[in-house]
Amino acid sequence: MMNNDFLTLKLNSKNEFRTTASFELNGLKFSAVDVKIDTGCPHTSFPMLKLGLSEEAAYKLKEKDCNDATVLKTISFGVNDTKVKRDEDKRKFKSKRFMELNSISFKHTAKDFSLGSLKLGDFSISVSYDRTGNTLIGMDVLKNLEIFIGKNNLGETILIACQQETKTFITALSELYDVRRV
């Protein structure tokens, strides 16, 4: 359930909070993108192949970003990456062999970013062109929200989020718990 003041999400059977996001990125508009809320992820991460870009288009954008000194580049690793792979990728990164890395991410601005119908503005996000994992909303975005997680009267785990507390947020929260302003 969503409205413009706050976002309400139910924990799914995989113990995930998921919603949709809409935004503009590098002149491309994306709407109703399936995203996972990930409080354990420090940075919001968008795998462009998962967002529907062709491999050819993703390769061209990666090449453009690799050759643009103004685009911030970082490397990040998955939980299954070995120490050997991490060390090798770090060497490639230091020697600016960016095109050889699928662990590389590029910082871009997601314009007019919204979660569900909750409009949040512009956010700096990490973009990868080689990965196809989940589109993750990390703490860099989530820290800007008031977030509450609790159980509703049906015993379901619910996440409620808003930019700032509003009367409708407090009303929604009071449906989960007996919440009152003091």
Disulfide bonds with the S-S distance in Angstrom:
none
